[in-house]
Amino acid sequence: STLLYTNNLSSDMATLRFTVLALVISLAAAGKKGSAVSVDEMRELLVSSMQTTISLTALVEQQTQKISDITKFVDAAKEEIEGMRNKVNALASDDGDQKLIEELGGKLAASEER
């Protein structure tokens, strides 16, 4: 999930860099030829750059929400694991049923592997 986020963000950042680079090259080429870049061309480049920036901002917001959701899930899982660990320890200290202890221990190990 984090890798996917990184790849998407890298791809979008490359698009933004390309757009800005195209604007700079257009300006430089216009300056060397002595001909001015038309206002319409500049406007199109600016609009394209702004649209890319808006898209990237939306993507960052989506990815931030996903990271927040994942963090909450991991925190809840840690609490559940700690609760299971406490149950296992309580049963072990009370000399409870060994089979139940082993069953809970197996569930705890399976939860930690996820």
C-alpha positions in Angstrom: 0.0 0.0 0.0 2.8 2.4 0.9 4.7 1.3 -2.2 1.6 2.0 -4.4 1.3 5.4 -2.8 5.0 6.2 -3.5 4.7 5.0 -7.1 1.6 7.1 -7.8 3.1 10.2 -6.1 6.3 9.7 -8.0 4.5 9.4 -11.3 2.4 12.5 -10.6 5.4 14.5 -9.5 7.2 13.5 -12.7 4.2 14.9 -14.7 4.3 18.1 -12.8 8.1 18.4 -13.4 7.6 17.8 -17.1 4.9 20.5 -17.3 7.1 23.0 -15.6 10.1 22.0 -17.7 8.0 22.4 -20.9 7.0 25.9 -19.8 10.7 26.8 -19.1 11.8 25.4 -22.4 9.1 27.3 -24.3 10.1 30.5 -22.6 13.8 29.9 -23.4 13.1 29.0 -27.0 10.9 32.1 -27.5 13.7 34.3 -26.1 16.3 32.8 -28.4 14.3 33.1 -31.6 13.3 36.6 -30.8 9.6 35.7 -31.2 7.3 36.0 -28.2 5.3 33.1 -26.9 1.6 33.9 -27.4 -0.5 34.8 -24.5 -2.8 31.8 -25.3 0.1 29.4 -25.2 1.2 30.8 -21.9 -2.3 30.6 -20.6 -2.6 26.9 -21.7 0.6 26.0 -20.0 -0.4 27.8 -16.8 -3.8 26.1 -16.8 -2.2 22.7 -17.4 0.2 23.3 -14.6 -2.6 24.4 -12.2 -4.7 21.3 -13.1 -1.7 19.1 -12.4 -1.2 20.8 -9.0 -4.8 20.4 -8.1 -4.8 16.7 -9.0 -1.6 16.2 -7.0 -3.2 17.9 -4.0 -6.3 15.7 -4.2 -4.1 12.6 -4.5 -2.1 13.6 -1.4 -5.3 14.1 0.5 -6.6 10.7 -0.5 -3.3 9.0 0.4 -3.2 10.8 3.8 -6.7 9.5 4.6 -5.6 5.9 3.6 -2.5 6.2 5.8 -4.7 7.4 8.7 -7.1 4.5 8.2 -4.2 2.0 8.2 -2.7 3.5 11.3 -6.0 3.2 13.1 -6.4 -0.4 12.0 -2.8 -1.3 13.2 -3.5 0.4 16.6 -6.7 -1.5 17.1 -4.9 -4.8 16.2 -2.1 -4.0 18.7 -4.8 -3.5 21.4 -6.5 -6.8 20.5 -3.1 -8.6 20.6 -2.3 -7.1 24.0 -5.7 -8.2 25.3 -5.1 -11.7 24.1 -1.7 -11.7 25.7 -3.2 -10.6 29.0 -5.8 -13.4 28.8 -3.1 -16.0 28.1 -1.0 -14.7 31.0 -4.0 -14.6 33.4 -4.9 -18.2 32.5 -1.3 -19.3 32.9 -1.0 -17.7 36.3 -4.2 -19.3 37.5 -3.1 -22.8 36.4 -6.1 -22.9 34.1 -6.8 -25.4 31.4 -3.6 -26.1 29.4 -5.5 -26.7 26.2 -7.2 -23.3 26.4 -3.9 -21.6 27.0 -2.4 -23.3 24.0 -5.4 -22.4 21.8 -5.2 -18.7 22.9 -1.4 -18.8 22.4 -1.9 -20.1 18.8 -4.4 -17.4 18.1 -2.0 -14.8 19.4 0.8 -16.1 17.3 -1.4 -16.1 14.2 -2.5 -12.5 14.9 1.1 -11.3 15.3 2.1 -12.9 11.9 -0.5 -10.9 10.1 
